[in-house]
Amino acid sequence: MNTARHFTRTVVLLASAYCLFSLSASAQKVSNDAYNEALLSKSPFVYDKLVSPFPPDWFFPVDAGIVRFGLNPYQGLLSRQPNIPALDTNKGVSMLNVLLGSKREQLLYLDHVQHMGRNVIGWINYNSIVSPGFLLNSFSRYQRIESGFVFGDSIDKFMSHFEFRYQNLSADENGGVEDSVESVGLSFSDYEQLPTRLNDDSRRVRTLSLKSKTDFALFSNIDSSLVSGLDLSVNIGLERFGTSYRGSSDSLYYPDEFISKDATFDTSSFLHLYAAPDLSYSWKRQQSSFMLGLSSRVNQLEIRNDTIREEVQYLSHELVCSLSKAQWEFDFKSVVVNSNWLNNGDKSARATFVWRNDSGLVSRLEFVAYGAELMPEYTKLNYRSNHFVWNNTFLPEGLIQGSVALSMLSNSLTLAVHHQSIRNWIYTDETARPAQLGNSASNFAADALVKLERQHWRFRLELRHNQVDDARLRLPEWSARLRVSRAGVLFKGALKAECGVSAYGTSAYKALGYMPATGLFFLQDDQAAGGEPVLDLFFHAGMGRATLTLLVQRVNDGWWGGENRLAAYYPVPPRTLKFGLRWLLYN
């Protein structure tokens, strides 16, 4: 009996931890530009300023009640979710990821999960990145530490989660290079020494997050055909974000925007506290399940922008519902905000329908619909620094998104169409200041994904076509990524290896410019980005639990002449060799 009870506790803990991580990953925010993501993929390592030829959507489907602060060009990195390895039957599992590039480029990810007791599972993650040319900067350092635990007793119908995260990023803001500076064909060391438009400016970003969730089973019924229950959850959390920007050459780089070095310190931050009781009812019968949840969250928000300070309170009410049966599932979520502040009346709703089929021509069909009316990002309304000062009165933004995706032939072929529209869209104009579009702007996108495997060969092709109705939407008309590789076994099965080539690129388009003082991407027509493919060669080998990777990035640097830019005045780094190690350790 004790063995059975211990096994039940372990299964419940593992399932709860998995669900928690899955929900966190699904809530990950999407960044609003194409230049600020970092990714360490499984095979091979990919770590660069331009991760994908597909720019993250200009459209950001977030729930009402979420703090929309702005001033965060590093959002793609700061919102990265931890990669928690599966425990299975082990007491502890560690995942080590290391990447070394040029002499100043280092990346370390260490993820560990551990049975800490009979009813406790804990995890810790440590990330450290040191890189030249990282996120459009000349030199950057990024560190993150995250830990948490899951505690529960299935017999007493109690479960508790706790999560802590701290991140610190410091970056030199170099302002890019002048148009007359040539970077084609340079070595990486020479590229790092290019004269830039800013010399001593820097930005620092720090975030802190504390989350606690406790689940209580108020009622449960278990019989041979039906499992149902009524649960109460208590969520408490703290989020803190702060950023600062300083420099000594500002007056030369910002002749029109620079106000006074002594005027302010260019600091902005917010502190968000919240508490929310959740009540949910669920039942499951064979292949059918249903869940309905209600929640009301009390929010306390304190905003600081130099001498500006605001304290507000608001309520956000949430309704979630899910229904599944055999091959299909449906999810719905809506949020409404009540407040005496700018976000009063904010609302959002999203619905997803998925149908799966293990056999037949069609493998998967997915419909997604989203709509929201949200207050603008706070710092696009009110902002004060020693470079820019504005006080805008903008209308709420109305966001609508719809998409259909169809997968066929065992997911070997996926076709998708997306339509996104924003009413009263707030963008950053040619003067690097926020402006509001009086009508709607929209984008229609069509995607295709082909995945094939035949014997030792692997083939993957991604295509996207964007069609915008407003010239201020700076998206490339065409984007593509191709990956071809051959896998095999060497040394009598002791070594599993794969080598191949990856090519990606976009059609030429007038990409956004970058304003270091605010971290905003603005409209510019001086320089184009894209237009040339980027070619990478890779080789990676698996030896037991370790995977070694060699990656030559931008092999074709300088082949066709001309500059290939990530953004205006920011050329793509030259050809470079990188080494990676991925190691899974069990205890």
C-alpha positions as CSV (number, residue, x, y, z in Angstrom):
1,M,0.0,0.0,0.0
2,N,2.8,2.5,0.9
3,T,4.5,1.7,-2.4
4,A,1.3,2.4,-4.3
5,R,0.7,5.7,-2.4
6,H,4.3,6.8,-3.1
7,F,4.0,5.9,-6.8
8,T,0.7,7.9,-7.0
9,R,2.3,10.9,-5.3
10,T,5.2,10.8,-7.8
11,V,3.0,10.6,-10.8
12,V,0.9,13.5,-9.6
13,L,3.9,15.6,-8.9
14,L,5.5,14.9,-12.3
15,A,2.2,15.6,-14.1
16,S,1.7,18.9,-12.2
17,A,5.2,20.0,-12.9
18,Y,4.8,19.2,-16.6
19,C,1.5,21.1,-16.8
20,L,3.0,24.1,-15.0
21,F,6.0,24.3,-17.4
22,S,3.7,23.8,-20.4
23,L,1.4,26.6,-19.3
24,S,4.4,28.9,-18.7
25,A,5.7,28.1,-22.2
26,S,2.4,28.7,-23.9
27,A,2.1,32.1,-22.2
28,Q,5.5,33.2,-23.5
29,K,5.2,36.6,-25.1
30,V,6.2,37.3,-28.6
31,S,8.8,40.0,-29.3
32,N,7.9,42.9,-31.5
33,D,11.0,43.0,-33.8
34,A,13.1,40.6,-35.8
35,Y,16.4,41.3,-34.2
36,N,16.2,40.5,-30.5
37,E,15.9,36.8,-30.1
38,A,18.4,34.2,-29.0
39,L,17.9,30.5,-29.4
40,L,19.9,27.4,-28.5
41,S,18.2,24.6,-30.5
42,K,18.7,20.9,-30.1
43,S,20.2,20.1,-33.5
44,P,22.3,21.9,-34.4
45,F,22.9,24.9,-32.1
46,V,21.5,28.1,-33.5
47,Y,22.6,31.3,-31.7
48,D,22.6,34.5,-33.6
49,K,21.1,37.9,-33.9
50,L,18.9,36.8,-36.8
51,V,17.5,33.5,-35.6
52,S,14.9,33.0,-38.3
53,P,14.0,34.5,-41.7
54,F,10.5,35.0,-40.3
55,P,10.3,38.2,-38.3
56,P,8.2,37.8,-35.2
57,D,4.7,39.1,-35.9
58,W,4.2,42.9,-35.5
59,F,1.0,41.6,-33.9
60,F,1.2,40.7,-30.2
61,P,-1.8,38.6,-28.9
62,V,-1.7,39.2,-25.2
63,D,-4.4,38.9,-22.6
64,A,-6.1,41.9,-21.0
65,G,-4.7,42.7,-17.6
66,I,-1.1,42.0,-18.6
67,V,1.2,45.0,-17.9
68,R,2.1,46.6,-21.3
69,F,5.0,48.8,-20.3
70,G,7.3,48.9,-23.4
71,L,11.0,49.9,-23.5
72,N,12.0,46.3,-23.8
73,P,13.9,45.3,-27.0
74,Y,15.1,42.2,-25.3
75,Q,11.7,40.8,-24.6
76,G,12.4,37.7,-26.8
77,L,15.3,36.7,-24.6
78,L,13.9,37.8,-21.2
79,S,10.7,35.8,-21.8
80,R,12.5,32.5,-22.7
81,Q,11.1,29.6,-20.7
82,P,13.4,27.1,-19.0
83,N,14.1,23.8,-20.6
84,I,13.3,21.4,-17.8
85,P,14.6,17.8,-18.5
86,A,12.2,14.9,-17.7
87,L,12.9,13.1,-14.5
88,D,11.3,9.8,-15.4
89,T,12.5,7.4,-12.7
90,N,15.7,9.3,-11.8
91,K,16.4,11.2,-8.7
92,G,17.9,14.0,-10.6
93,V,18.6,15.1,-14.2
94,S,20.9,17.9,-15.4
95,M,21.1,19.4,-18.9
96,L,24.3,21.3,-19.8
97,N,24.4,23.4,-23.0
98,V,27.7,25.3,-23.9
99,L,28.5,27.3,-27.0
100,L,31.8,28.9,-27.8
101,G,32.2,31.2,-30.8
102,S,34.8,34.0,-31.2
103,K,37.3,34.7,-28.4
104,R,34.7,36.8,-26.5
105,E,31.6,34.7,-27.3
106,Q,30.4,32.3,-24.6
107,L,27.0,30.8,-23.8
108,L,26.1,28.5,-20.9
109,Y,22.7,27.0,-20.1
110,L,22.5,24.7,-17.0
111,D,19.1,23.2,-16.2
112,H,18.7,20.8,-13.3
113,V,15.6,19.1,-11.8
114,Q,15.8,17.0,-8.6
115,H,13.6,14.9,-6.3
116,M,14.2,16.9,-3.0
117,G,12.0,14.7,-0.9
118,R,9.1,12.2,-0.9
119,N,6.6,14.8,-2.1
120,V,8.9,17.6,-3.5
121,I,10.4,18.2,-6.9
122,G,12.7,21.2,-7.3
123,W,14.5,22.7,-10.3
124,I,17.2,25.4,-10.9
125,N,18.3,27.0,-14.1
126,Y,21.4,29.2,-14.7
127,N,22.0,31.0,-18.0
128,S,25.1,33.1,-18.9
129,I,25.8,34.7,-22.2
130,V,28.8,36.9,-23.1
131,S,28.7,38.0,-26.7
132,P,30.0,40.6,-29.1
133,G,27.4,41.9,-31.5
134,F,24.6,40.4,-29.4
135,L,21.2,41.9,-30.1
136,L,22.6,44.7,-32.3
137,N,25.0,45.8,-29.6
138,S,28.8,45.8,-29.7
139,F,29.1,43.8,-26.5
140,S,26.6,42.3,-24.1
141,R,26.4,40.3,-20.9
142,Y,23.3,38.4,-19.8
143,Q,22.7,36.3,-16.7
144,R,19.7,34.6,-15.4
145,I,19.0,32.4,-12.4
146,E,15.7,30.6,-11.9
147,S,14.5,28.1,-9.3
148,G,11.3,26.6,-8.1
149,F,9.7,23.6,-6.6
150,V,6.5,21.6,-6.7
151,F,5.1,20.1,-3.5
152,G,2.0,18.1,-3.1
153,D,0.2,15.2,-1.5
154,S,-2.3,13.4,-3.7
155,I,-3.8,11.7,-0.6
156,D,-4.5,15.0,1.2
157,K,-5.5,16.6,-2.2
158,F,-3.1,19.5,-1.9
159,M,-0.5,20.8,-4.3
160,S,1.8,23.9,-4.2
161,H,4.1,25.5,-6.8
162,F,6.7,28.2,-6.3
163,E,8.9,29.9,-8.9
164,F,11.7,32.5,-8.7
165,R,13.5,34.3,-11.5
166,Y,16.1,37.0,-11.7
167,Q,17.7,38.4,-14.9
168,N,20.4,41.0,-15.4
169,L,21.4,42.2,-18.9
170,S,24.0,44.9,-19.6
171,A,24.7,46.0,-23.2
172,D,26.9,48.5,-25.0
173,E,24.8,50.5,-27.4
174,N,27.0,51.3,-30.3
175,G,24.4,52.9,-32.6
176,G,25.6,50.8,-35.6
177,V,28.2,51.8,-38.2
178,E,28.2,54.6,-40.7
179,D,26.9,53.9,-44.2
180,S,30.4,54.5,-45.6
181,V,32.0,51.7,-43.4
182,E,32.5,48.4,-45.3
183,S,32.1,45.2,-43.3
184,V,32.0,42.6,-46.1
185,G,34.7,40.0,-46.0
186,L,36.1,41.1,-42.6
187,S,37.3,38.6,-40.0
188,F,35.3,38.4,-36.8
189,S,38.0,40.2,-34.8
190,D,38.1,43.1,-37.4
191,Y,34.3,43.2,-37.3
192,E,34.4,43.7,-33.6
193,Q,36.7,46.7,-34.0
194,L,34.6,48.6,-36.6
195,P,34.2,52.3,-35.7
196,T,30.6,52.8,-34.5
197,R,28.4,55.8,-34.1
198,L,28.3,55.6,-30.3
199,N,31.3,54.8,-28.0
200,D,30.3,54.9,-24.3
201,D,26.6,54.4,-24.2
202,S,25.1,51.4,-22.4
203,R,21.8,49.9,-21.3
204,R,21.0,47.8,-18.3
205,V,17.9,45.7,-17.8
206,R,16.9,43.8,-14.6
207,T,13.8,41.7,-14.0
208,L,12.6,39.9,-10.9
209,S,9.6,37.5,-10.7
210,L,8.1,35.6,-7.8
211,K,5.1,33.3,-8.3
212,S,3.2,31.0,-5.9
213,K,0.3,28.8,-6.6
214,T,-1.5,26.5,-4.2
215,D,-4.3,24.1,-5.2
216,F,-6.9,22.6,-2.9
217,A,-9.4,19.9,-3.9
218,L,-12.8,21.0,-2.5
219,F,-14.7,18.1,-3.9
220,S,-13.9,15.0,-5.9
221,N,-15.8,12.0,-7.2
222,I,-14.1,9.0,-8.7
223,D,-15.9,5.9,-10.0
224,S,-15.5,3.4,-12.8
225,S,-16.8,5.7,-15.5
226,L,-16.4,9.3,-14.3
227,V,-13.8,11.4,-12.5
228,S,-15.0,14.9,-11.5
229,G,-13.9,17.5,-9.0
230,L,-14.1,21.1,-7.8
231,D,-10.8,22.8,-7.1
232,L,-9.7,26.1,-5.5
233,S,-6.4,27.7,-6.4
234,V,-4.7,30.7,-4.8
235,N,-2.2,32.6,-7.0
236,I,0.2,35.2,-5.6
237,G,2.9,36.9,-7.6
238,L,5.4,39.8,-8.0
239,E,6.9,41.1,-11.2
240,R,9.5,43.9,-11.3
241,F,11.1,45.3,-14.4
242,G,13.7,48.1,-14.6
243,T,15.8,49.6,-17.3
244,S,18.4,52.4,-17.6
245,Y,20.3,54.1,-20.4
246,R,23.4,56.2,-20.0
247,G,26.2,57.6,-22.3
248,S,28.7,60.3,-22.8
249,S,28.5,60.8,-26.5
250,D,24.8,61.5,-26.7
251,S,24.9,65.0,-27.8
252,L,26.8,64.0,-31.0
253,Y,24.6,61.1,-31.9
254,Y,21.3,62.7,-30.9
255,P,21.6,66.3,-32.2
256,D,17.9,66.7,-32.5
257,E,16.8,64.6,-29.5
258,F,19.4,65.3,-26.9
259,I,18.1,67.5,-24.1
260,S,20.5,67.6,-21.3
261,K,22.8,65.0,-19.7
262,D,21.9,66.4,-16.3
263,A,18.2,66.5,-16.8
264,T,17.4,62.9,-16.0
265,F,19.0,59.5,-15.6
266,D,16.9,57.7,-18.2
267,T,15.5,55.2,-15.8
268,S,12.1,53.4,-16.1
269,S,10.6,50.6,-14.1
270,F,7.4,49.0,-12.8
271,L,6.4,46.9,-9.9
272,H,3.4,44.6,-10.2
273,L,1.8,42.7,-7.4
274,Y,-1.2,40.5,-7.8
275,A,-3.4,37.9,-6.0
276,A,-6.1,35.7,-7.5
277,P,-8.3,33.0,-6.3
278,D,-9.3,30.5,-9.1
279,L,-12.3,28.2,-8.9
280,S,-12.6,25.4,-11.5
281,Y,-14.8,22.4,-12.1
282,S,-13.7,19.5,-14.2
283,W,-14.8,16.0,-15.3
284,K,-13.4,13.2,-17.4
285,R,-15.1,10.2,-18.8
286,Q,-13.1,7.8,-21.0
287,Q,-12.0,9.9,-24.0
288,S,-14.0,13.0,-23.1
289,S,-13.2,15.8,-20.7
290,F,-14.5,19.2,-19.7
291,M,-13.1,22.1,-17.6
292,L,-14.6,25.4,-16.6
293,G,-12.7,28.0,-14.5
294,L,-13.4,31.4,-13.1
295,S,-10.9,33.8,-11.6
296,S,-10.7,37.4,-10.3
297,R,-7.3,38.9,-9.9
298,V,-6.5,41.9,-7.7
299,N,-3.6,44.0,-9.2
300,Q,-1.4,46.6,-7.6
301,L,0.8,48.5,-10.1
302,E,3.5,51.1,-9.4
303,I,5.2,52.8,-12.4
304,R,8.3,55.0,-12.4
305,N,9.7,56.9,-15.3
306,D,12.3,59.4,-14.1
307,T,10.3,61.9,-12.1
308,I,6.9,60.4,-13.2
309,R,5.3,58.1,-10.6
310,E,1.9,56.4,-10.7
311,E,0.2,53.9,-8.4
312,V,-2.9,52.2,-9.7
313,Q,-5.2,49.3,-8.7
314,Y,-7.4,47.3,-11.0
315,L,-9.3,44.0,-11.2
316,S,-9.1,41.5,-14.0
317,H,-11.8,38.8,-14.4
318,E,-11.0,35.6,-16.3
319,L,-13.1,32.8,-17.7
320,V,-11.5,29.7,-19.2
321,C,-13.1,26.7,-20.7
322,S,-11.9,23.5,-22.4
323,L,-13.6,20.6,-23.9
324,S,-12.1,17.5,-25.6
325,K,-13.4,14.3,-27.1
326,A,-11.4,11.6,-28.8
327,Q,-9.8,13.3,-31.8
328,W,-10.6,17.0,-31.1
329,E,-10.3,19.6,-28.4
330,F,-11.6,23.2,-27.9
331,D,-10.2,25.9,-25.6
332,F,-11.5,29.3,-24.8
333,K,-10.3,32.2,-22.6
334,S,-11.6,35.7,-22.0
335,V,-10.4,38.5,-19.7
336,V,-12.1,41.7,-18.7
337,V,-10.5,44.6,-16.7
338,N,-12.3,46.9,-14.3
339,S,-10.3,49.9,-13.3
340,N,-10.3,53.7,-12.7
341,W,-7.1,53.9,-14.8
342,L,-6.3,53.9,-18.5
343,N,-6.9,50.1,-18.8
344,N,-10.5,50.3,-17.7
345,G,-12.6,48.3,-20.1
346,D,-9.7,46.3,-21.6
347,K,-10.9,43.0,-22.8
348,S,-9.5,40.0,-24.7
349,A,-10.8,36.6,-25.9
350,R,-9.2,33.7,-27.7
351,A,-10.5,30.4,-29.0
352,T,-8.6,27.4,-30.4
353,F,-10.0,24.3,-32.0
354,V,-7.8,21.3,-32.9
355,W,-8.7,18.1,-34.7
356,R,-6.2,15.2,-35.0
357,N,-6.2,12.1,-37.1
358,D,-3.6,9.4,-36.7
359,S,-4.4,7.9,-40.1
360,G,-5.6,9.3,-43.4
361,L,-4.6,12.1,-45.7
362,V,-5.3,14.9,-43.2
363,S,-3.3,14.7,-39.9
364,R,-4.3,17.8,-38.1
365,L,-6.6,20.8,-38.5
366,E,-6.3,23.9,-36.3
367,F,-8.4,27.1,-36.1
368,V,-7.3,30.0,-33.9
369,A,-9.3,33.2,-33.3
370,Y,-8.3,36.2,-31.1
371,G,-9.7,39.6,-30.4
372,A,-8.8,42.3,-27.9
373,E,-9.1,46.0,-27.1
374,L,-6.1,47.1,-25.0
375,M,-4.6,50.3,-23.6
376,P,-1.3,51.3,-25.4
377,E,2.0,50.5,-23.9
378,Y,2.5,52.9,-21.0
379,T,5.8,54.4,-22.2
380,K,4.3,55.2,-25.6
381,L,1.8,57.4,-23.7
382,N,4.1,59.0,-21.2
383,Y,7.9,59.1,-21.3
384,R,10.6,61.4,-20.0
385,S,14.4,61.0,-20.5
386,N,17.4,63.1,-21.4
387,H,16.7,62.3,-25.0
388,F,13.0,62.2,-25.5
389,V,10.0,63.7,-23.7
390,W,6.4,63.0,-24.8
391,N,2.9,63.0,-23.3
392,N,0.5,61.4,-25.8
393,T,-3.2,60.8,-25.7
394,F,-3.8,57.7,-27.8
395,L,-6.9,55.6,-28.2
396,P,-7.0,51.9,-27.2
397,E,-5.7,49.5,-29.8
398,G,-8.1,46.9,-31.3
399,L,-6.5,43.6,-32.2
400,I,-8.0,40.8,-34.3
401,Q,-6.3,37.6,-35.5
402,G,-7.5,34.5,-37.3
403,S,-5.6,31.6,-38.6
404,V,-6.2,28.2,-40.1
405,A,-3.5,25.5,-40.3
406,L,-3.8,22.1,-42.1
407,S,-1.3,19.3,-41.7
408,M,-1.3,16.3,-44.1
409,L,0.6,13.1,-44.8
410,S,1.5,12.4,-41.2
411,N,2.5,16.1,-40.6
412,S,4.9,16.0,-43.6
413,L,3.1,19.0,-45.2
414,T,1.6,21.9,-43.3
415,L,-0.3,24.8,-44.9
416,A,-1.5,27.8,-43.0
417,V,-3.0,31.2,-43.6
418,H,-3.1,34.1,-41.1
419,H,-4.9,37.4,-41.0
420,Q,-4.0,40.1,-38.5
421,S,-5.4,43.5,-38.1
422,I,-4.9,46.4,-35.6
423,R,-7.2,49.3,-35.3
424,N,-5.6,52.5,-33.9
425,W,-2.2,50.9,-34.3
426,I,0.7,52.7,-32.4
427,Y,4.0,52.6,-34.3
428,T,7.3,54.6,-34.0
429,D,7.6,57.1,-36.8
430,E,10.6,58.5,-38.7
431,T,11.5,60.7,-35.8
432,A,11.7,57.7,-33.4
433,R,8.6,58.9,-31.6
434,P,5.3,57.1,-31.1
435,A,2.4,57.9,-33.5
436,Q,-1.1,56.5,-33.9
437,L,-2.6,55.3,-37.1
438,G,-6.1,56.6,-37.5
439,N,-7.5,53.6,-39.3
440,S,-6.7,49.8,-39.4
441,A,-3.5,48.2,-40.7
442,S,-3.5,44.5,-41.5
443,N,-1.3,41.7,-42.9
444,F,-2.3,38.5,-44.7
445,A,0.3,35.7,-44.4
446,A,0.5,32.3,-46.0
447,D,2.9,29.6,-44.7
448,A,4.1,26.3,-46.0
449,L,6.2,23.7,-44.1
450,V,7.6,20.6,-45.7
451,K,9.3,17.9,-43.7
452,L,10.7,14.7,-45.4
453,E,12.9,11.9,-44.2
454,R,14.1,9.1,-46.5
455,Q,16.6,6.6,-45.3
456,H,19.5,8.8,-44.1
457,W,18.4,12.0,-45.6
458,R,16.4,14.8,-43.8
459,F,14.8,17.7,-45.6
460,R,12.9,20.7,-44.1
461,L,11.6,23.7,-46.0
462,E,9.7,26.7,-44.6
463,L,8.1,29.4,-46.7
464,R,6.1,32.5,-45.8
465,H,4.5,35.2,-47.9
466,N,3.3,38.5,-46.3
467,Q,0.9,40.9,-47.9
468,V,0.4,44.2,-46.0
469,D,-2.1,47.0,-46.7
470,D,0.0,49.8,-45.1
471,A,3.6,50.7,-46.0
472,R,4.4,51.3,-42.3
473,L,4.2,47.6,-41.7
474,R,7.8,46.6,-42.4
475,L,7.6,42.9,-43.2
476,P,9.5,41.1,-46.0
477,E,7.2,39.9,-48.8
478,W,9.0,36.5,-48.9
479,S,10.9,34.5,-46.3
480,A,12.4,31.1,-46.6
481,R,14.5,28.6,-44.6
482,L,15.9,25.4,-46.0
483,R,17.7,22.6,-44.1
484,V,19.1,19.5,-45.7
485,S,21.2,16.9,-43.8
486,R,22.4,13.3,-43.8
487,A,22.4,11.2,-40.6
488,G,24.2,8.0,-40.0
489,V,26.0,5.8,-37.6
490,L,29.8,5.6,-37.3
491,F,32.3,3.4,-35.4
492,K,30.0,0.3,-35.2
493,G,27.1,2.3,-33.7
494,A,29.1,4.1,-31.1
495,L,28.7,7.5,-32.8
496,K,25.4,8.9,-34.2
497,A,26.3,11.8,-36.6
498,E,24.5,14.3,-38.8
499,C,25.9,16.8,-41.2
500,G,24.2,19.3,-43.4
501,V,23.5,22.8,-44.6
502,S,21.0,25.4,-43.6
503,A,20.1,28.4,-45.7
504,Y,17.7,31.2,-44.8
505,G,16.8,34.7,-46.0
506,T,14.2,37.2,-46.9
507,S,13.4,39.4,-49.9
508,A,14.9,42.9,-49.7
509,Y,12.8,45.3,-47.7
510,K,13.2,48.6,-45.8
511,A,13.6,47.1,-42.3
512,L,13.1,49.2,-39.2
513,G,15.8,51.3,-37.7
514,Y,16.9,51.0,-34.0
515,M,16.9,53.8,-31.5
516,P,19.3,52.9,-28.6
517,A,18.0,55.6,-26.3
518,T,14.5,54.1,-26.1
519,G,15.0,50.5,-27.4
520,L,12.4,51.2,-30.0
521,F,12.4,50.2,-33.7
522,F,11.3,53.0,-36.0
523,L,10.5,53.7,-39.6
524,Q,13.4,54.5,-41.9
525,D,13.9,54.5,-45.7
526,D,17.7,54.9,-46.0
527,Q,18.8,51.3,-46.0
528,A,17.4,47.9,-46.9
529,A,17.7,44.6,-45.1
530,G,17.5,41.1,-46.5
531,G,17.8,40.3,-50.2
532,E,20.6,37.7,-49.7
533,P,20.5,34.2,-48.3
534,V,22.7,33.2,-45.4
535,L,24.3,29.8,-45.6
536,D,25.4,27.7,-42.5
537,L,27.2,24.4,-42.4
538,F,26.9,22.1,-39.4
539,F,28.1,18.8,-38.1
540,H,26.9,17.2,-34.8
541,A,27.6,13.9,-33.3
542,G,25.9,12.1,-30.4
543,M,28.0,10.0,-28.1
544,G,25.9,8.5,-25.4
545,R,24.2,11.3,-23.6
546,A,26.4,14.0,-25.1
547,T,26.0,15.8,-28.4
548,L,28.9,17.8,-30.0
549,T,28.3,20.4,-32.6
550,L,30.5,22.3,-35.1
551,L,28.8,25.2,-36.8
552,V,30.2,27.5,-39.5
553,Q,27.8,30.4,-39.8
554,R,27.5,32.7,-42.8
555,V,29.8,30.6,-45.0
556,N,28.8,32.8,-48.0
557,D,29.8,36.1,-46.4
558,G,30.9,38.4,-49.1
559,W,30.2,36.0,-52.0
560,W,27.8,38.4,-53.8
561,G,29.2,41.7,-52.5
562,G,27.2,44.4,-50.8
563,E,26.0,44.6,-47.2
564,N,23.5,42.3,-45.5
565,R,21.9,44.1,-42.6
566,L,19.8,43.1,-39.7
567,A,18.6,46.7,-39.3
568,A,19.6,50.0,-40.7
569,Y,23.3,50.6,-39.9
570,Y,23.7,47.2,-38.3
571,P,25.5,44.8,-40.7
572,V,25.3,41.0,-40.3
573,P,28.4,39.6,-38.5
574,P,30.9,37.9,-40.8
575,R,31.7,34.2,-41.2
576,T,32.5,32.5,-37.9
577,L,33.2,29.0,-36.4
578,K,31.3,27.9,-33.3
579,F,31.5,24.8,-31.1
580,G,28.7,23.5,-29.0
581,L,28.2,20.8,-26.4
582,R,24.9,19.4,-25.1
583,W,25.2,16.9,-22.2
584,L,22.5,15.1,-20.3
585,L,23.5,13.9,-16.9
586,Y,21.4,11.5,-14.7
587,N,21.5,10.9,-10.9
